[in-house]
Amino acid sequence: MNKLLIVSILALLFLGSCSSNDGEITTDIVNNPNTAAEQVDPEKLPSMTFDNELFEFGEITQGESVSYSYTFTNTGKTDLIITSAKGSCGCTVPEWPKTPIKPGEKSQIDVVFNSEGKKGRQHKKVTVLANTQPSTNVVALSGEVIAPDTN
């Protein structure tokens, strides 16, 4: 009898602790003023301004690597943070600053293109994700890879 009484009391306490919202689902729990739904003043955001968005490397022999540093300035009003940079293929490898870039500061993204196994006209992109608006920034390199004669 005591077990039944204890279980009944616990069940009532459990059911009584649930608030009734008449089946209505609300989004109050996720109401965060710092979300994408809120308009952000673009003048307060960081901005990446590249000195040169396209590097033309000319002609190289298959198997050679080309390096280039894309210099940019944070022309925004807050710290610029780069979260990632990815080449359009495994042959294009970027290195980017992992620390915040202050407004007005210059920095660079170093890119190495390895032409091993490539031939003909090449156009490779590097997509940079940062806390800018839009969040995607793209730089590219182009050139001709001359394959050796296999006769």
N, C-alpha and C positions, 0 to 999 in steps of 0.2 A: 504494500500500500504506500509506503514512504517513497519508493522509487517512482511510482506512478505520479504522485504528487509533485516530486522534484522535476520530473520530465515535463509535466503540464505547466509548471511555473516557468521553467526555462523556455518552453515553446511560446508562452504568452509574452515573456520579456523580449524574445527575439522578434516576434511579429509586431509587437508594439513599438520596437525601436526603428522599424522601417517607416519612413515618412511616406505619406500618400501624396502623389502628384496626379492622381486620376488618370494614370497611363500616359500623361504628357511627357514627352522627351524634350529636354531643353539643352542648350549649348552653353549654359552659364559656367559649367565647370571648365570649359576651354576658352573662356572669354579672356584673351590676353591682348592688351593694347599694342604689343610689339609683334604683330602678325602681318602677313602679306596682304591681308584684307584692308589694312589701313593705308591711306595715301601717305607717301613719304616725300618730303621736299627734296627734289633732285639736287638742288644747290647745296644741300648739307651732306651729300654722299661723296665718297671718294671717286676719282675718275682716273683712268689710265690713258695717257696721251703718249703714243709711241713716236720716236723720232723717225722711224722707218718701219712700216708694217710689212713690206715685201723686200726680201733680199734676193737679188739676181746673182747667182754664183757663176754664171757663164758655162764653160765646158770643163768637165773633169773626166778622168779615165776611170772606168769601172773599177771598183774596189777602193777608191780614194774616199776620204771623209772630208766634209766641209763643216767648219764651225762658224757660228755667227752669234753676236750678242745683240739682242733687241733692247735698246735703251728706251726707258719710258720715265715719265714724270707723273707723280700723283698731283693732278691739277684740281683735286677736290678739296673739301674743307675738313675731312676726317681721315683717320688712318686707313690706308689701303692694305687689305689682307688678301693674299693670293692663296686659295685653298688647293688648287691643282693646276697642272699644265700637262697636256697630253698631245703627243704627235699623232698624225693621221695614220701612221703605221709604225711598226717596231723599229724601222730604220731611222726614225727621227726622234731623238731623245732630248727633252728639255730639262733644264735645271732652273729653279726659280727661288727667289728669296723667301725664307720661311718666317721672317720677322716682319712686323708691320712697317709700312713705309709712310712716313709722316707727310702731311700736306706740303707740297713744294719740293719734296725730296726726289732725287733721281735714283733709279736702280736698273737692273737688267735681268733679262731671261736669256740664258746661254743655251743654244741649240746645236746639236751635232747631228748631221745627216750622213749616214753610212751608205755608200752607193754599191756595196757588194751585192751582186745578183741583179742590179738594176741596169737598164739601158734605155736610151732615147730621152725624150723630154720628160722631166720630172717636175711636179708641183706638189709640195708637201706643206700641210698646214699644222699649226700648233694652236690648240684651243686652250685658252687661259680662263679659269674660273676664279672670280674674285667678288668681293663685296661691293661691286659697282652696279650701276643700272644702265644697260642690261648687264647681267652677271657674266656673260660670255664675251670674251675678247679674242680675236683671231689674228695671228701673224702667219706669214708664209715665206717659203723659199722656193725658188725655181731655177732650173738650169738644165743643161744637156749632159747626159752621161754617155760617153763614147765607149762602146764595148770593143775589146781588142779583136783583131781578125783571127778567126779560128781555122783558117785554111791550112 
